[in-house]
Amino acid sequence: MLVSNTTKINANSEKIWNTLRSFDKVERYMPIVTKTTVEGIGQGAKRICDVNMGTQSFKIQETLEVVDDPNHSLIVSIDDGPIQMRGMKFTFKVKKLEEKGSEVTISTNVENPMAAAFSDSIFALMGTGLKKLHEI
């Protein structure tokens, strides 16, 4: 089943795209991430996010699989982390709106409702964080 979250942001799409594309400093827009370490640049780069969710702390290891600059789209795979996230692929798309602003869509395909609920809450946090980071 497809899980998708779209957030409208009153900010330049290039700025939002550059934030996502840089693949680092996730803690600036994702409140549960406390530290980000990146190895490599661009497609194939590896990222480790230190995550703190209340009483739970863990690491998520990711790979930047696809970078599509012309379409402002990227795909990130989860290599290691909580069992419900392993093997997932998140697609990020930044779209310039005709009126002022942009929209960010984050999506994935999941196999069970528990993973869907978890993904939906993570995507909502990311969207809200990107909005807070970029709106003036």
VENLIN-V104222 format. One record per backbone hydrogen bond with DSSP energy under -0.5 kcal/mol. CO is the residue of the C=O (numbers start at 0). NH is the residue of the N-H. Records with the same first field share a line. If there is no record, write none. Layout:
BEGIN
CO = NH + NH
END
This chain:
BEGIN
0 = 109
2 = 107
4 = 105
6 = 103
8 = 10 + 101
11 = 15
12 = 16
13 = 17
14 = 18
15 = 19
16 = 20
17 = 21
18 = 22
19 = 22
24 = 27
25 = 28 + 29
28 = 30
29 = 32
31 = 33 + 51
34 = 49
36 = 47
38 = 45
41 = 44
44 = 63
45 = 38
46 = 61
47 = 36 + 49
48 = 50 + 59
49 = 33 + 34
50 = 57
51 = 53
52 = 54 + 55
55 = 52
57 = 50
59 = 48
60 = 78 + 79
61 = 46
62 = 64 + 76
63 = 43
65 = 74
66 = 68
67 = 72
68 = 71
71 = 93
72 = 67
73 = 91
74 = 64 + 65
75 = 89
76 = 62 + 78
77 = 86
79 = 60
81 = 84 + 85
84 = 87
87 = 77
89 = 75
90 = 106
91 = 73
92 = 94 + 104
94 = 102
100 = 96
101 = 8
102 = 94
103 = 6
104 = 92
105 = 4
106 = 90
107 = 2
111 = 115
112 = 116
113 = 117
114 = 118
115 = 119
116 = 120
117 = 121
118 = 122
119 = 123
120 = 124
121 = 125
122 = 126
123 = 127
124 = 128
125 = 129
126 = 130
127 = 131
128 = 132
129 = 133
130 = 134
END
